[in-house]
Amino acid sequence: MKSLRQAIQKSWFPDMKIIHSDLATSLQLTRPLSLTELTRHLDQPEEKSFRSPLDADALHGEVEFIMRSDGTYTFRGYLRATGFPSFAYKVQVSVRCAAGVVIVVEASGRVFGTDTPGDRQKDWNENNVSESIRKYWTALRSGPKFETNLDKNISGITGGLIDVAKTVVETYVAAQFAGTVGAVIVLGAELGSATGVTFSNPNILAGITISGGLLLLFGPSAIIPALVAGVVTAALTDIRFRPMNDQEIALANKVFEGTLPIERIIITDLYRPGQNANGAVDREFVVPGIDGSILVNMGKNFDHTLEPDIQRNVRSGYEAPGEVLIHELTHAWQIHHNTFLPGLLCKALFDTNYEYDKTKVREHAPWSSAFGLEEQASIVNDWFGENTPDLNSVKALNDDRFFYISQNIRLGRT
């Protein structure tokens, strides 16, 4: 058997340094906690298994979904036509966790009744691996909720199967009505490829479509809702977008010194609606595009990127000209220098902590482990905002936050 250290490194929380007293309870192990029992537990993947019958008129079966802490999953089941009609069907299962992530996987096909020659029963058994499951197992293991949906259409010989890309969009819209959702993580041979669909329109950004009055952005393994600043309709033609202009590039280079992928960045006027203590806030956000671009969505600040925040009456900070842009460009930097975009995207959607620990900054705590994505961006824009226009002044270079500008941002170290 492996040592405890080896078992921890292999487990779903490889960064664990301290064994807390409540660990036995959270892992459903006996107390007092035995190190031998803990090692044995961590030496094999944790598993969550869900099963549900599938029943509709003259169409019956069962579905099972198993996910494991090492990222592997099994999706299997069957459907059988038990009467006269034949069916084209779609079976979609989802696992919703309290953190707001919805994992969804789908199977579709046909089964034939006595009206049409063909197989009455269709079985499927998909075994695959998802880095998203492994990365976010800590959240997924805590009270996951399993949901199933069986959609059927009487089809006979001429019926068509359900469009996969449309299904992914419908999934997101349905999930929004069911509860707070940050992203839909799609798995499997069918849905996994759907987020790679480029919606053909030479006059608009790749990977944006409309469903249920929402603009939806398709990123790597996730779908994000957005609105257009100043527009009440949801139309693709309403979106304004452009590359960075010369003034924006010059400002960015003062901070990032060539570590931004300028040629990949597209500025848009999209935003995500939000709230704070002062009321509604149109939140800027950054997302990797499915075509390799990085969408820096500036919302109301689209026409004011080199000015102070246009929303500073409802939120604090961002007083310096260009400070909002520097904050959002830090997220573009994170995307460019990160190797696992689905994981980064999930973190970004749920990270609302902009307040970093100033003691950690003074102690030069590790960039990636001590600070979240928003904390990192706040460190950068605060350093910029409090030291502009002279970012090479003695004050700027002696600022505790400059350590991360020089040792991480300008060196491309995550």
C-alpha positions as CSV (number, residue, x, y, z in Angstrom):
1,M,0.0,0.0,0.0
2,K,1.2,3.5,-0.7
3,S,2.3,5.9,2.0
4,L,-0.1,8.6,3.2
5,R,1.9,11.2,1.3
6,Q,1.6,9.2,-1.9
7,A,-2.1,8.6,-1.4
8,I,-2.8,12.3,-0.8
9,Q,-0.8,13.3,-4.0
10,K,-2.9,10.9,-6.0
11,S,-6.2,11.9,-4.4
12,W,-8.7,14.7,-5.2
13,F,-7.1,17.1,-2.8
14,P,-3.3,16.7,-3.6
15,D,-2.5,20.1,-2.0
16,M,-3.7,19.0,1.5
17,K,-1.0,19.9,4.0
18,I,-2.8,19.7,7.4
19,I,-5.1,16.9,8.5
20,H,-8.0,18.6,10.3
21,S,-9.9,17.1,13.1
22,D,-13.2,17.1,11.1
23,L,-11.7,15.2,8.2
24,A,-13.0,11.9,9.3
25,T,-16.6,13.3,9.4
26,S,-16.3,14.9,6.0
27,L,-15.0,11.6,4.5
28,Q,-17.5,9.5,6.4
29,L,-14.7,7.6,8.1
30,T,-14.6,6.3,11.7
31,R,-13.4,8.5,14.5
32,P,-10.7,8.8,15.8
33,L,-9.2,8.9,12.3
34,S,-6.7,6.2,11.6
35,L,-3.9,7.2,9.3
36,T,-4.0,3.6,7.9
37,E,-7.7,3.9,7.1
38,L,-7.2,7.4,5.6
39,T,-4.4,6.1,3.4
40,R,-6.5,3.2,2.2
41,H,-9.4,5.5,1.5
42,L,-7.3,8.0,-0.5
43,D,-5.5,5.3,-2.4
44,Q,-8.7,4.6,-4.4
45,P,-11.0,7.0,-6.2
46,E,-14.1,8.2,-4.4
47,E,-17.3,7.4,-6.3
48,K,-20.8,8.8,-6.6
49,S,-23.4,6.6,-8.3
50,F,-26.9,7.6,-9.5
51,R,-29.6,5.5,-11.1
52,S,-33.1,6.2,-12.3
53,P,-35.8,4.5,-14.3
54,L,-36.9,5.9,-17.6
55,D,-40.6,5.5,-18.3
56,A,-42.9,7.0,-20.9
57,D,-45.8,5.6,-22.8
58,A,-44.6,2.5,-24.6
59,L,-41.0,3.5,-23.9
60,H,-39.2,2.1,-20.8
61,G,-35.6,1.7,-19.6
62,E,-33.1,2.8,-17.0
63,V,-30.1,5.1,-16.8
64,E,-27.0,5.1,-14.5
65,F,-24.3,7.7,-14.1
66,I,-21.2,7.1,-12.0
67,M,-18.6,9.8,-11.4
68,R,-15.3,9.4,-9.6
69,S,-12.7,11.6,-8.0
70,D,-10.0,10.7,-10.5
71,G,-12.2,12.3,-13.3
72,T,-13.5,9.0,-14.8
73,Y,-17.2,8.5,-15.3
74,T,-19.6,5.9,-16.6
75,F,-22.8,6.7,-18.4
76,R,-24.9,3.7,-19.3
77,G,-28.5,2.6,-19.7
78,Y,-31.1,1.3,-22.1
79,L,-34.4,2.1,-23.7
80,R,-36.9,-0.3,-25.1
81,A,-40.0,0.3,-27.3
82,T,-42.8,-1.9,-25.8
83,G,-45.7,-1.2,-28.1
84,F,-46.7,-0.1,-31.5
85,P,-44.9,3.2,-32.1
86,S,-41.3,3.8,-32.8
87,F,-39.3,6.6,-31.2
88,A,-36.4,9.0,-31.6
89,Y,-35.3,9.7,-28.1
90,K,-32.9,11.9,-26.1
91,V,-31.9,10.9,-22.6
92,Q,-30.2,13.7,-20.6
93,V,-28.9,13.4,-17.1
94,S,-27.4,16.1,-15.0
95,V,-25.6,16.4,-11.6
96,R,-26.1,19.7,-9.9
97,C,-23.9,20.7,-7.0
98,A,-24.5,23.5,-4.4
99,A,-21.6,25.5,-5.9
100,G,-23.7,26.1,-9.0
101,V,-22.0,23.7,-11.5
102,V,-24.2,21.5,-13.6
103,I,-22.6,18.5,-15.2
104,V,-24.7,17.1,-18.0
105,V,-24.3,14.1,-20.4
106,E,-26.6,12.8,-23.0
107,A,-27.5,9.8,-25.2
108,S,-29.9,9.7,-28.1
109,G,-31.0,7.2,-30.7
110,R,-34.0,5.3,-32.0
111,V,-35.9,2.2,-31.0
112,F,-38.6,0.6,-33.1
113,G,-42.0,-0.6,-32.3
114,T,-44.2,-2.9,-34.3
115,D,-44.9,-0.2,-36.8
116,T,-41.4,-0.3,-38.2
117,P,-38.8,-3.1,-38.6
118,G,-35.8,-2.5,-36.4
119,D,-34.3,-3.1,-32.9
120,R,-36.7,-2.6,-30.1
121,Q,-34.0,-1.9,-27.5
122,K,-31.0,0.4,-27.5
123,D,-28.2,0.1,-25.0
124,W,-25.4,2.5,-24.3
125,N,-22.3,2.3,-22.1
126,E,-19.9,5.3,-22.2
127,N,-16.7,5.2,-20.1
128,N,-14.6,8.3,-20.3
129,V,-12.6,10.8,-18.3
130,S,-13.2,14.5,-17.5
131,E,-10.5,16.8,-15.9
132,S,-13.4,19.0,-14.8
133,I,-14.8,16.3,-12.5
134,R,-11.4,15.7,-11.0
135,K,-10.7,19.4,-10.6
136,Y,-13.9,20.1,-8.8
137,W,-14.6,16.9,-7.0
138,T,-14.6,18.8,-3.6
139,A,-17.7,20.6,-4.7
140,L,-19.3,17.8,-6.7
141,R,-19.1,15.3,-3.8
142,S,-21.1,17.5,-1.4
143,G,-24.8,16.8,-1.7
144,P,-25.0,16.3,-5.5
145,K,-28.5,16.3,-7.0
146,F,-29.3,13.9,-9.8
147,E,-31.9,14.8,-12.5
148,T,-33.0,13.0,-15.6
149,N,-35.0,14.0,-18.7
150,L,-36.4,11.8,-21.3
151,D,-37.5,13.5,-24.5
152,K,-39.2,11.4,-27.2
153,N,-40.7,12.0,-30.5
154,I,-42.8,9.5,-32.4
155,S,-40.8,9.1,-35.6
156,G,-41.1,5.9,-37.5
157,I,-38.7,5.8,-40.5
158,T,-38.6,9.5,-41.4
159,G,-38.2,11.0,-37.9
160,G,-35.0,13.0,-37.2
161,L,-32.7,13.0,-34.2
162,I,-32.4,16.0,-31.9
163,D,-29.9,18.6,-32.8
164,V,-27.0,18.4,-30.2
165,A,-26.0,22.1,-30.2
166,K,-29.6,23.1,-29.7
167,T,-29.8,20.7,-26.8
168,V,-26.8,22.2,-25.0
169,V,-28.4,25.7,-25.3
170,E,-31.7,24.3,-24.0
171,T,-29.9,22.7,-21.1
172,Y,-28.5,26.0,-20.0
173,V,-31.8,27.8,-20.2
174,A,-33.6,25.1,-18.3
175,A,-30.8,25.0,-15.6
176,Q,-31.2,28.8,-15.1
177,F,-34.9,28.3,-14.2
178,A,-34.0,25.4,-11.8
179,G,-31.6,27.5,-9.8
180,T,-28.4,29.6,-9.8
181,V,-26.0,28.3,-12.4
182,G,-22.5,29.5,-13.2
183,A,-21.8,27.1,-16.0
184,V,-22.9,23.9,-17.6
185,I,-20.0,21.4,-17.9
186,V,-20.8,19.1,-20.8
187,L,-19.5,15.5,-21.0
188,G,-19.6,12.7,-23.5
189,A,-19.3,11.9,-27.1
190,E,-22.5,13.8,-28.0
191,L,-22.5,16.9,-25.8
192,G,-18.8,17.2,-25.4
193,S,-18.3,18.2,-29.0
194,A,-21.2,20.6,-29.1
195,T,-19.3,23.4,-27.4
196,G,-16.9,23.2,-30.3
197,V,-19.5,24.2,-32.8
198,T,-18.7,27.5,-34.5
199,F,-22.0,29.3,-35.3
200,S,-21.4,30.5,-38.8
201,N,-21.9,34.2,-39.3
202,P,-19.1,36.2,-40.8
203,N,-20.3,39.4,-39.2
204,I,-20.4,38.2,-35.6
205,L,-18.2,36.5,-33.0
206,A,-17.8,32.8,-33.3
207,G,-19.5,30.8,-30.5
208,I,-22.3,33.1,-29.6
209,T,-26.0,32.2,-30.2
210,I,-29.4,33.1,-28.8
211,S,-32.0,31.0,-27.0
212,G,-34.9,32.0,-24.8
213,G,-34.0,35.7,-25.1
214,L,-30.5,35.1,-23.8
215,L,-27.2,35.6,-25.5
216,L,-25.1,32.5,-24.8
217,L,-21.3,32.3,-25.2
218,F,-19.8,28.9,-25.9
219,G,-16.5,28.6,-24.1
220,P,-14.3,25.5,-23.5
221,S,-16.8,23.0,-22.0
222,A,-19.1,25.7,-20.7
223,I,-21.9,28.1,-21.7
224,I,-22.1,31.6,-20.2
225,P,-25.1,34.0,-20.4
226,A,-24.6,37.6,-21.4
227,L,-26.4,40.8,-22.2
228,V,-25.5,43.7,-24.5
229,A,-24.9,47.1,-22.8
230,G,-27.6,49.6,-23.6
231,V,-29.7,47.2,-25.7
232,V,-33.0,45.7,-24.6
233,T,-33.2,43.1,-27.3
234,A,-31.1,39.9,-27.6
235,A,-29.7,40.1,-31.2
236,L,-26.4,39.1,-32.5
237,T,-26.2,42.2,-34.6
238,D,-26.5,44.3,-31.4
239,I,-23.1,43.2,-30.2
240,R,-20.2,45.7,-30.7
241,F,-16.7,44.3,-30.8
242,R,-13.3,45.2,-32.0
243,P,-9.6,44.5,-31.5
244,M,-7.6,46.5,-29.0
245,N,-6.7,50.0,-30.3
246,D,-3.2,51.5,-30.2
247,Q,-3.9,53.5,-27.0
248,E,-5.2,50.4,-25.2
249,I,-2.2,48.4,-26.3
250,A,0.3,51.1,-25.2
251,L,-1.4,51.2,-21.7
252,A,-1.4,47.4,-21.4
253,N,2.3,47.2,-22.3
254,K,3.1,49.5,-19.4
255,V,1.8,46.7,-17.0
256,F,2.2,43.4,-18.9
257,E,5.3,44.2,-21.0
258,G,4.5,41.9,-23.9
259,T,3.0,39.0,-22.0
260,L,-0.5,39.5,-23.3
261,P,-1.7,37.8,-26.5
262,I,-2.8,41.1,-28.1
263,E,-3.7,39.5,-31.4
264,R,-6.2,37.1,-29.7
265,I,-8.0,39.7,-27.6
266,I,-11.4,41.1,-28.8
267,I,-13.1,43.9,-26.8
268,T,-16.9,43.6,-26.7
269,D,-19.8,45.4,-25.0
270,L,-21.2,42.3,-23.5
271,Y,-21.7,42.0,-19.7
272,R,-23.1,39.7,-17.0
273,P,-25.8,41.3,-14.8
274,G,-25.0,41.4,-11.0
275,Q,-25.9,43.0,-7.7
276,N,-24.0,44.6,-4.9
277,A,-25.1,46.6,-1.8
278,N,-25.7,49.7,-3.9
279,G,-27.9,47.9,-6.5
280,A,-27.5,46.5,-10.0
281,V,-24.0,46.3,-11.5
282,D,-23.2,45.4,-15.1
283,R,-20.2,43.1,-14.6
284,E,-17.4,42.9,-17.1
285,F,-16.0,39.4,-17.7
286,V,-13.5,37.6,-19.8
287,V,-13.9,34.3,-21.5
288,P,-11.9,32.2,-23.9
289,G,-13.6,31.9,-27.3
290,I,-14.0,28.6,-29.0
291,D,-12.1,29.9,-32.0
292,G,-8.9,30.7,-29.9
293,S,-9.9,34.3,-29.3
294,I,-10.1,35.9,-25.8
295,L,-13.3,37.9,-25.4
296,V,-12.7,40.9,-23.0
297,N,-16.3,41.9,-22.4
298,M,-16.3,45.5,-21.1
299,G,-20.1,46.2,-20.9
300,K,-20.8,49.8,-20.2
301,N,-17.1,50.6,-20.2
302,F,-16.7,49.5,-23.9
303,D,-16.4,53.1,-25.0
304,H,-14.6,54.2,-21.9
305,T,-11.7,51.8,-21.6
306,L,-9.1,54.6,-21.0
307,E,-11.3,56.5,-18.5
308,P,-12.2,55.9,-14.9
309,D,-14.9,53.3,-14.3
310,I,-18.3,54.5,-15.6
311,Q,-20.0,52.6,-12.8
312,R,-18.0,54.0,-9.9
313,N,-21.2,55.5,-8.5
314,V,-22.4,52.0,-7.6
315,R,-19.1,50.2,-6.9
316,S,-15.9,51.2,-5.3
317,G,-12.4,51.1,-6.8
318,Y,-11.3,51.6,-10.4
319,E,-10.8,55.3,-10.0
320,A,-7.8,55.6,-12.3
321,P,-8.2,56.0,-16.0
322,G,-7.9,52.6,-17.6
323,E,-8.1,50.6,-14.3
324,V,-11.1,48.5,-15.3
325,L,-9.4,47.5,-18.5
326,I,-6.2,46.5,-16.7
327,H,-8.3,44.4,-14.3
328,E,-10.0,42.6,-17.2
329,L,-6.8,42.2,-19.2
330,T,-5.3,40.4,-16.1
331,H,-8.0,37.8,-16.7
332,A,-6.9,37.6,-20.4
333,W,-3.4,37.1,-19.1
334,Q,-4.6,34.2,-16.8
335,I,-6.3,32.5,-19.8
336,H,-3.3,32.9,-22.0
337,H,-0.9,31.4,-19.5
338,N,-3.2,28.7,-18.1
339,T,-3.1,25.2,-19.5
340,F,-6.5,24.0,-18.2
341,L,-9.1,26.4,-19.5
342,P,-12.3,24.5,-18.4
343,G,-11.0,24.6,-14.8
344,L,-10.0,28.2,-15.0
345,L,-13.4,29.1,-16.4
346,C,-15.2,27.4,-13.6
347,K,-13.1,29.2,-11.0
348,A,-13.7,32.5,-12.7
349,L,-17.4,32.1,-12.8
350,F,-17.7,31.4,-9.1
351,D,-14.9,33.7,-7.8
352,T,-16.5,36.8,-6.2
353,N,-13.7,37.7,-3.8
354,Y,-11.9,40.8,-4.9
355,E,-10.4,41.5,-1.5
356,Y,-6.9,40.1,-1.2
357,D,-4.9,39.7,2.1
358,K,-2.5,42.6,2.3
359,T,-0.4,40.6,4.8
360,K,0.1,37.9,2.3
361,V,1.2,40.5,-0.2
362,R,3.8,41.9,2.1
363,E,5.1,38.4,2.8
364,H,5.2,37.7,-1.0
365,A,2.9,34.6,-0.6
366,P,2.8,32.3,-3.6
367,W,0.8,33.9,-6.5
368,S,-1.3,30.9,-7.5
369,S,-2.1,29.3,-4.2
370,A,-2.5,32.3,-2.0
371,F,-4.7,34.4,-4.3
372,G,-7.8,33.6,-6.3
373,L,-8.4,34.8,-9.8
374,E,-10.2,38.0,-8.8
375,E,-7.7,38.7,-6.0
376,Q,-4.8,38.4,-8.5
377,A,-6.6,40.9,-10.9
378,S,-7.3,43.3,-8.0
379,I,-3.6,43.2,-7.0
380,V,-2.6,44.2,-10.5
381,N,-5.2,46.9,-11.0
382,D,-4.7,48.3,-7.5
383,W,-0.9,48.6,-8.2
384,F,-1.6,50.3,-11.5
385,G,-4.4,52.6,-10.1
386,E,-2.4,53.8,-7.2
387,N,0.9,54.4,-9.1
388,T,-0.3,55.6,-12.5
389,P,0.8,57.6,-14.5
390,D,4.4,56.9,-13.5
391,L,4.6,53.1,-13.1
392,N,8.5,53.4,-13.0
393,S,8.5,55.7,-10.0
394,V,10.3,54.8,-6.8
395,K,6.9,54.6,-5.1
396,A,5.6,52.1,-7.8
397,L,8.7,49.9,-7.7
398,N,8.7,49.8,-3.9
399,D,5.0,49.0,-3.7
400,D,4.6,45.5,-2.2
401,R,2.3,44.5,-5.0
402,F,5.0,45.2,-7.6
403,F,6.7,41.9,-6.6
404,Y,3.9,40.0,-8.4
405,I,4.0,42.4,-11.4
406,S,7.8,41.7,-11.8
407,Q,7.9,38.1,-10.8
408,N,4.6,36.7,-12.2
409,I,2.9,39.0,-14.6
410,R,5.9,40.2,-16.7
411,L,7.5,36.7,-16.6
412,G,4.3,34.9,-17.6
413,R,4.4,32.8,-14.4
414,T,1.0,31.5,-13.1
